[in-house]
Amino acid sequence: MTRPYSQDLRKRALARYEAGETIRSIAAALDISPSCVSKWHKLRRDTGSLAPGRVGGHKMPVLSGARGAWLEQRVRAAPFTLRGLVAELAERGVKTDRRAVWVFVHALDLSFKKKRSGRGALPA
């Protein structure tokens, strides 16, 4: 993700806008897009500040906390399928997908691999 433009650039752009210069000429002179100038103008009008919004962050996994504890108990209690677990979670009001459930189960080292049949090699 790219860094936000500096406060100085934002202030210079809006100073030119308030002086009566057009958005396109400001954008060309400062080598930014015209939408930046109009968005900064709207931001200052709405919030009174030119500070950029928060960049990045971390989203907590859906299957953490109490949901994760319940799922771990459920997985250890009886046989399961990923689709079945997704359906059980949906009944409890948790919207998730098979991939998220697989990652959770795999992290617990409870992934299940089917064994090959007991047949030997084909005769030559």
N, C-alpha and C positions, 0 to 999 in steps of 0.2 A: 504494500500500500504506500502511496506517496505521502509526503509530508504536506501539511497545509501551508498556504502562502503566509508570509510574515505579516505581522500587524502593521508594520511600516508601509508595505505595499498596499495593503487594504486601505489605510488612512490616506495615502497619496491618491489612490484611485477615486475615493469618495470626495476628496477635496476638489479634484478636477470636475467631478460630476456636479457638485454644488456650485462650482464656478460657471456652469453652463455648457461644458463640453459634452459632446454626444458619447454615448456608451461605446459605440464602435471605434471612435477616434481614441478614446481612453485605452481600450483594449489593444489597439494597434500600437500605441505609443509605449505601453507597459509590457507588451508581448504576453498578454493573457487573453482568455476567451471573453467575449462580450457577456456571456451568461454569468461569469464570476462577478462582474461589476454590478449587474442587476440583482444577483443573489445577495451580495454584500450590502447593497442599499436596503433590500427587504429585511435582512437580518438586523441591521442597525435600527430600522424603523420599528420592527417588532419587539426586539429585546433591548435596544439601547446600547448594545455592545457589538464589537466586531470580532470577538474571540471565536476561534474555530470550535466546532463540536469535538467531542471526545473521539479519538481514533483508536480502533482496536478494542481490546477487552477480552473477556473470557465468558463464555456461556456455560453454565453448569449443565452437565449431562442430565437428560430426562430421567435416566435410571440411576439416580443417586439418592442418598438420604433414606427416608422411610420406604420409598418405592424400591430402591435397591435392596434394602434389607428384606422386604417381602419377597422380592424375586429370588434372592439367594435362598431363602427358606423353601420356597416353592420348588426350585430347581433341585435342591438336595433331598427333598421329601419323596418325590416320585418321578417315574420316567416322563419325558416331555418331548415335544417337537417345538421348533422355533415358531412355526405358525400357530401352534396351540398356545404358546406363551404370549404371543402378540394378541391373540383373541382374548385371553384371560386378562391381560393388561387393559385392553379396550373396554372390557366389562367393568373394570375398576376406574375407568375414566382417564386412562393414561394413553395418549396417542403416541405411538412409536412404530418402528418398522423392524423387519427381520434382521437387518444388518446391525442395528443398535443392540438388539437382544443377543445376537451372535457374539458381538464384541464383549458384552457383559459376561456371557457364559464362558467364553474363551478365556477371559481374564481370571476367572475362578478355576481354570484348568478342568472344566467339566465338559469340554467338547467331546463329542462322540464320533468315532470313526467306525464305519461299517467294516466288518472283517470279510475277507474274501472267503468264498466257499471252500470246503475242505477237499475239493477235487485236486488231484495232482496234475502234473504236467501232461500234456497230450502225448500219446505214444508216437515214437518216431517212425 
